[in-house]
Amino acid sequence: MQVQSLLGVVVGVSLLAGCPDRTISEVVPSQGRVETNDIPFDINRNIDILFLIDDSLSMEDKQANLAANFPDFINVLNTIPGGLPDVHIGVATSDMGAKSTTEVTPLAGVGGCTGSGKNGLLQLSGAPVTSGLYLSDISSTSGGRARNYTGDLAAAFGQMAKVGTGGCGFEQHLHAMKAALDGTNPANAGFLRADAYLAVIFIADEDDCSVSKASILGPQNATIGTQQSFRCTRFGVTCDVGGATTDRMNVVGSKAQCHPNEGSAYLASIEPFVTFLKGLKPGNPEKVIVAGIMGPPDPVQIEMRPPKGQTVPEPAIAHSCSYQGATGPEVADPSIRLKFFLDQFPNRSTFTTICQRNLSDGLTVIAQQLKQVLGDPCIKGNLLDVDPSTAGDQFECSVSDVQHVNTPQQIETILPACDATSSVKPCWHIGTDTVHCTMSPKNRTLVVERAMNPPAETHTIMNCVTEATDNEP
């Protein structure tokens, strides 16, 4: 059955928010789906990547897993046209000690959570870096690479990733992210570049516990209960089904429709962290990418379990996933607050579970997202032959040049498909690229033939019908 013309039916998915009313045809999922690529003509190859790594007691196996599989992350970035982009890669940890987001002085005497912890300071952990607190790998005018480290990039990061397990067990992932990037750590200077994309990647097996009042970290009392990280869930999360109040969150049983408690008396609101991160790229928040390798946000179940080192069961959040690690079982808890944070960056976020012995898939997904944002003409899906009765491949695509994307001055020019000799330029066709599109079915890529360069700030927007996959609705 032939799919209706992409350009002839005004139903379905818009090309771009804010564009002229360009639409594509509705495609029945059993027939196909639509893949959209946004490819800047002038590719910005600068990207700053911050890994925010949980350094609490349960993370040793997961840090080793991250380090061992990081080469797969780099391998994907190497397939970007032009090779590895110009990267800064830094590592900070979730350890903010007993410091809150609103109080000047950290709470005193809170077990292993002392002072301000690592306070967002970038960590080298013995990596062979010759200057600064982050890895820098930049293309040079001579055609080579200017590096501030010795040896292999993946190996150097692998050493950086092993931040240890001595950090505070009340993990303040979002608070630490802000401390690493807000300029309050002079030693972190130089990591952020004004013109670069920014990616923040969370590696964690417990949810965010960024606190607005450090008293939540204090000794046991009738209000906050036993000194354990369940406090972060009880006071930082609300579940509309089974946990609409902090008292109900303390009751054993299943919870559903869970989300951050933005009115918490103790936990910091998520919204200011979203605003902060997007504000680092004023006027262009789409230059911010976020990702998480962490515990799935569901299921949410409160159970009775003895706190570590004790024998009397207390309410605790049940683990949302587990796997067999190198030395025994490994687990992770629901990342409700962190997943909500990621969701505030539509089309610029990815999530994968940390409960896997090999983190290669998760790292590859994140790297593919970065590749897509920088500008990737590779076609990820299998292009659908919309007219099998006709000899050869009959692909259904629409391609446009769009100037000043997502601004009032936006201008769209529809590009025709190329004829046999590309007699009218610019025009487009589907080609193959076995070097850069190694993860694409049949190595297919969009090719635009041009007689001259387009105006500045031009993006090429492609919509193509691809085959539906088995896991699509």
Residue pairs with C-beta under 8 A, 6 or more apart in sequence:
1 31
2 386
2 387
2 389
3 25
3 27
3 31
3 32
3 384
3 386
3 396
3 465
4 25
4 26
5 25
5 396
6 24
6 25
6 396
6 397
6 398
6 463
6 465
7 24
7 398
7 414
8 25
9 23
9 24
9 25
9 26
10 21
10 23
11 23
11 25
11 26
12 23
12 24
12 25
12 26
12 27
12 34
13 23
13 24
13 34
13 36
13 463
14 21
14 22
14 23
15 22
15 23
15 24
15 36
15 398
15 400
15 412
15 461
15 463
16 22
16 38
16 402
16 405
16 406
16 410
16 461
17 406
18 405
18 406
18 407
18 410
19 402
19 410
19 412
20 410
20 412
22 398
22 400
22 412
22 414
24 34
24 398
24 463
25 396
27 33
27 34
27 465
29 468
29 472
29 473
30 468
31 384
31 468
32 384
32 386
32 465
32 466
32 467
32 468
33 381
33 465
33 466
33 467
33 468
33 469
33 472
34 463
34 464
34 465
34 466
35 379
35 380
35 381
35 462
35 463
35 464
35 465
35 466
36 461
36 462
36 463
37 372
37 376
37 377
37 379
37 446
37 460
37 461
37 462
38 375
38 405
38 459
38 460
38 461
39 375
39 376
39 377
39 446
39 459
39 460
39 461
39 462
40 374
40 375
40 458
40 459
41 401
41 453
41 454
41 458
41 459
41 460
42 456
42 457
42 458
43 81
43 82
43 374
43 375
44 195
44 196
44 197
44 374
45 80
45 82
45 85
45 86
45 139
45 374
46 85
46 86
46 193
46 195
46 196
46 197
47 85
47 86
47 87
47 88
47 196
47 197
47 198
47 199
47 370
47 374
48 87
48 88
48 90
48 191
48 192
48 193
48 196
48 197
48 198
48 199
49 87
49 88
49 89
49 90
49 199
49 201
49 370
50 90
50 91
50 92
50 177
50 180
50 181
50 191
50 198
50 199
50 200
50 201
51 89
51 90
51 91
51 92
51 161
51 201
51 203
52 92
52 93
52 94
52 173
52 176
52 177
52 180
52 200
52 201
52 202
52 203
52 204
53 59
53 63
53 66
53 91
53 92
53 93
53 94
53 161
53 163
53 203
53 204
54 62
54 93
54 94
54 167
54 171
54 173
54 203
54 204
54 205
54 206
55 93
55 94
55 95
55 118
55 163
55 164
55 165
55 166
55 167
56 94
56 95
56 165
56 167
56 168
56 169
56 171
56 205
56 206
57 165
57 169
58 165
58 205
58 206
58 330
58 331
59 165
59 205
60 165
61 325
61 326
61 327
61 330
62 203
62 205
62 330
62 354
62 359
63 161
63 162
63 163
63 165
63 203
64 162
64 326
65 325
65 357
65 358
65 359
66 161
66 203
66 293
66 359
66 363
67 157
67 158
67 159
67 161
67 162
68 158
68 359
69 358
69 359
69 360
69 363
70 154
70 157
70 158
70 161
70 363
71 154
72 360
72 363
72 364
72 367
73 154
73 363
73 364
73 366
73 367
74 84
74 153
74 154
74 367
75 367
76 364
76 367
76 368
76 370
76 371
76 439
77 84
77 85
77 87
77 367
77 370
77 371
78 84
79 371
79 435
79 436
79 437
79 438
79 439
80 371
80 374
80 376
80 436
81 375
81 377
81 436
84 137
84 145
84 153
85 374
86 137
86 138
86 139
86 196
87 135
87 136
87 137
87 138
88 134
88 135
88 136
88 190
88 191
88 192
88 193
88 196
89 134
89 135
89 137
89 153
89 157
89 160
90 122
90 133
90 134
90 135
90 180
90 188
90 191
91 122
91 123
91 124
91 125
91 134
91 157
91 160
91 161
91 163
92 118
92 120
92 121
92 122
92 123
92 176
92 177
92 179
92 180
93 117
93 118
93 123
93 163
93 167
93 176
94 167
94 168
94 171
94 172
94 173
94 176
94 204
95 113
95 117
95 118
95 167
95 168
95 171
95 172
95 176
96 116
96 117
96 118
96 119
96 120
96 168
96 172
96 175
96 176
96 179
96 210
97 106
97 110
97 113
97 114
97 115
97 116
97 117
97 118
97 119
97 168
98 106
98 107
98 108
98 110
98 113
98 114
98 115
98 116
98 117
98 168
98 214
98 217
99 106
99 107
99 115
99 116
99 117
99 119
99 172
99 175
99 214
100 106
100 107
100 211
100 212
100 213
100 214
100 268
101 175
101 178
101 210
101 211
101 212
101 268
102 212
102 213
102 268
103 213
103 214
106 114
106 115
106 116
106 214
107 214
107 215
107 217
107 218
110 214
110 217
110 218
111 169
111 227
112 166
112 168
112 169
113 168
113 169
113 170
113 217
117 167
117 168
117 176
118 167
118 176
119 176
119 179
119 185
120 176
120 177
120 178
120 179
120 180
120 181
120 182
120 184
120 185
120 188
121 133
121 180
121 185
121 187
121 188
122 133
122 134
122 180
122 185
122 187
122 188
122 191
123 133
123 160
123 163
124 133
124 160
125 159
125 160
125 161
125 162
125 163
125 164
126 159
127 135
127 149
127 156
127 157
127 159
127 160
128 149
128 150
128 151
128 156
128 159
129 135
129 148
129 149
129 156
130 148
130 149
130 150
131 148
132 148
132 190
132 191
133 187
133 188
133 191
134 188
134 190
134 191
135 147
135 148
135 149
135 153
135 156
135 157
135 160
136 146
136 147
136 148
136 149
137 145
137 146
137 147
137 149
137 153
138 145
138 146
138 147
139 145
139 146
140 146
147 153
149 156
150 156
161 203
169 229
170 209
170 211
170 217
170 229
170 231
170 232
171 204
171 206
171 207
171 208
171 209
171 229
172 208
172 209
172 210
172 211
173 202
173 204
173 208
173 209
173 210
173 338
174 208
174 210
174 268
174 270
174 273
174 337
174 338
174 341
175 210
175 211
175 268
177 200
177 202
177 273
177 277
178 273
178 276
178 277
179 185
180 188
181 188
181 192
181 198
181 276
181 277
181 280
182 276
183 189
192 198
192 280
196 287
197 287
197 288
197 289
197 370
197 373
197 374
198 277
198 280
198 281
198 287
198 288
198 289
199 288
199 289
199 290
199 291
199 366
199 370
200 277
200 288
200 289
200 290
200 291
201 290
201 291
201 292
201 293
201 366
202 290
202 291
202 292
202 293
202 294
202 338
203 292
203 293
203 294
203 354
204 292
204 293
204 294
204 295
204 332
204 335
204 338
204 354
205 294
205 295
205 330
205 331
205 332
205 333
205 354
206 229
206 232
206 295
206 332
206 333
206 335
207 232
207 233
207 236
207 237
207 294
207 295
207 333
207 334
207 335
207 336
207 337
207 338
208 232
208 236
208 335
208 337
208 338
208 341
209 229
209 231
209 232
209 236
209 267
210 267
210 268
210 273
211 217
211 266
211 267
211 268
212 264
212 266
212 267
212 268
212 269
213 265
213 266
215 224
215 266
216 224
216 231
216 232
216 235
216 266
216 267
217 227
218 224
218 227
219 227
220 226
220 227
224 231
224 235
224 266
225 231
225 234
225 250
225 314
225 315
226 307
226 314
227 307
228 307
228 308
228 314
228 316
230 314
230 315
230 316
230 317
231 266
232 267
233 249
233 317
233 333
233 334
233 336
234 246
234 249
234 250
234 315
235 246
235 249
235 261
235 264
235 265
235 266
235 267
236 260
236 261
236 264
236 266
236 267
236 337
237 243
237 249
237 258
237 259
237 260
237 261
237 300
237 336
237 337
238 244
238 245
238 249
238 258
238 259
238 260
238 261
239 248
239 249
239 255
239 256
239 257
239 258
239 259
239 300
240 256
240 257
240 258
240 259
241 255
241 256
241 257
242 248
242 251
242 253
242 254
242 255
242 256
243 249
243 251
243 255
243 258
243 300
243 302
246 261
249 255
249 302
250 302
250 315
251 302
251 315
252 302
252 303
252 304
252 315
253 301
253 302
254 299
254 300
254 301
255 300
255 301
255 302
256 300
258 297
258 298
258 300
258 334
258 336
259 336
259 340
260 267
260 269
260 270
260 336
260 337
260 340
261 267
262 269
262 270
262 271
267 337
270 337
270 340
270 341
270 344
273 341
274 341
274 344
274 345
277 288
277 290
278 285
278 288
278 345
279 285
280 288
281 287
281 288
285 345
286 347
286 348
286 373
286 406
288 345
288 348
289 345
289 348
289 349
289 369
289 370
289 373
290 341
290 342
290 345
290 348
290 349
291 342
291 349
291 350
291 351
291 365
291 366
291 369
292 335
292 338
292 339
292 342
292 349
292 350
292 351
292 352
293 352
293 353
293 354
293 359
293 362
293 363
293 366
294 332
294 335
294 338
294 339
294 351
294 353
294 354
295 319
295 320
295 321
295 332
295 333
295 334
295 335
295 353
295 354
295 355
296 320
296 321
296 332
296 334
296 335
296 353
296 355
297 320
297 334
297 335
297 336
297 339
298 320
298 334
299 318
299 320
299 334
300 317
300 318
300 320
300 334
300 336
301 317
301 318
302 315
302 316
302 317
302 318
303 315
303 316
303 317
303 318
304 313
304 314
304 315
304 316
305 313
305 314
305 316
305 318
306 312
306 313
306 314
307 314
307 316
317 333
317 334
318 333
319 331
319 332
319 333
320 332
320 333
320 334
321 331
321 332
321 353
321 354
321 355
322 329
322 330
322 331
322 332
322 355
323 329
323 330
323 355
323 356
323 357
324 330
324 357
325 357
330 355
331 355
332 353
332 354
332 355
339 351
342 349
342 350
342 351
343 349
348 369
348 373
349 369
350 365
350 366
350 369
352 361
352 362
352 365
352 366
353 362
354 362
356 362
364 439
368 380
368 439
377 433
377 437
377 445
377 446
377 447
377 460
377 462
378 433
378 436
378 437
378 439
378 440
378 443
378 444
378 445
379 430
379 437
379 440
379 441
379 444
379 445
379 446
379 464
379 466
380 439
380 440
380 441
380 466
381 441
381 464
381 466
381 467
381 469
382 441
382 442
382 466
382 467
383 393
383 395
383 430
383 441
383 442
383 444
383 464
383 465
383 466
383 467
384 395
384 396
384 465
384 466
384 467
385 393
385 394
385 395
386 394
386 395
386 396
386 465
387 394
388 394
393 430
395 430
395 464
395 465
396 464
396 465
397 417
397 428
397 430
397 446
397 462
397 463
397 464
397 465
398 414
398 462
398 463
399 414
399 415
399 417
399 428
399 446
399 448
399 460
399 461
399 462
399 463
400 412
400 413
400 414
400 415
400 460
400 461
401 412
401 413
401 415
401 426
401 454
401 458
401 459
401 460
401 461
402 410
402 411
402 412
402 413
402 458
402 459
402 460
402 461
403 409
403 410
403 411
403 412
403 454
403 455
403 457
403 458
403 459
404 410
404 411
404 457
405 457
405 459
415 426
415 427
415 428
415 448
415 460
416 424
416 427
416 428
417 427
417 428
417 429
418 424
418 427
418 428
418 429
418 449
419 427
422 429
422 449
425 449
425 450
425 451
426 448
426 449
426 450
426 451
426 454
427 448
427 449
428 446
428 447
428 448
428 449
428 462
429 447
429 449
430 444
430 445
430 446
430 447
431 444
431 445
431 446
431 447
432 442
432 443
432 444
432 445
433 443
433 444
433 445
434 443
436 445
437 443
437 444
437 445
446 460
446 462
446 464
448 460
